[in-house]
């Protein structure tokens, strides 16, 4: 039965385990071609920004930059595109700042505006893109091109999201080498990625089965929600965006505390399909378990728990659906966002196939340039 609901999102998910190591190597080759030892040695502040999924890629890279830049005097911050364009304070001569704008297509007006603003303030600007000839690629001082291989049915962009994250992960390790004088950091990261990729690949069929079962159970939900804490909150935002893109359903994102301030009063209380993300050895596991139990026992939610252990071992006392997600060792936990979005994306893909909804509502108004002005909005350089 499941095979009747194969879908483009699922096919991208299954291709990620093949793509990830190759994308690492492509990113490393592209970055080394930009002469990082020469161009980046003076950098003390790294600002990474983007629109939509591209910002989420930046947010998911915070921990890897923190890991590799520790003790170097260099820091990284991820900010949303409108903040970087219109609100973020920049010195008049911010020559020690690397401003990275992410866009797979390189076309959005706000990305060009951010790069122009960075140049005005003396920043070294970089476009992380899959199109070096794009507006972003030609505006920036440096075009860091992901060179992501072509793939059929590549929209919505799970592969481009992975590629953007991978580009940032490689940059974090290389910049760590440049700033610390250490060698082998990028090789170490590559080896850890390969090991985790293998563990994830081995569990993918099981995750796919769990996602299909959850999608069937949640099929008639009024809406969806992802509940996640800490670094996985951005993963939840990504899954929320996939629901909007593929099925048009509303999907909120909330943390385990704010759930009880906001989502618990959405009505009808038992009409929402919930995906909860938990990691068993993290400090907030107990609070997540309490929230999950309450979602079922008090509100009647249909709940899928995505975690590295069965729900009962997390302290969940209510009956829930389960999806076991392999998790990297604590020292390399920052690798988790490279794959954590897969279970939620699989559920969204199956849901869309089950209700027979065309992606992006079949095009139409979504791609009408008079309505969607991402590429044509006025540029104001502040």
Secondary structure, DSSP 8 states (H G I E B T S, - for coil): -GGGG--HHHHHHHHHHHHHHHHHHHHHHHHHTT-HHHHSTT--EEEEEESTHHHHHHHHTHHHHHHHHTTTT-EEEEEEHHHHHHT----TT-TTEEEEEE-SS---HHHHHHHHHHHHTT-EEEEEES-TTSHHHHHSSEEEE------TT--S-HHHHHHHHHHHHHHHHHHHHHHH---SHHHHHHHHHHHHHHHHHHHHHHHHHHHHHHHHHTTT-SEEEEE--TTHHHHHHHHHHHHHHHT---EEEE-TTGGGTTGGGSSSTTSEEEEEEE-TTSTTHHHHHHHHHHHHHTT--EEEEEESS-HHHHT--S--EEEE-----GGGGGGGGGTTHHHHHHHHHHHHHHHT--GGGGSGGGG-TTT--TTTS-----
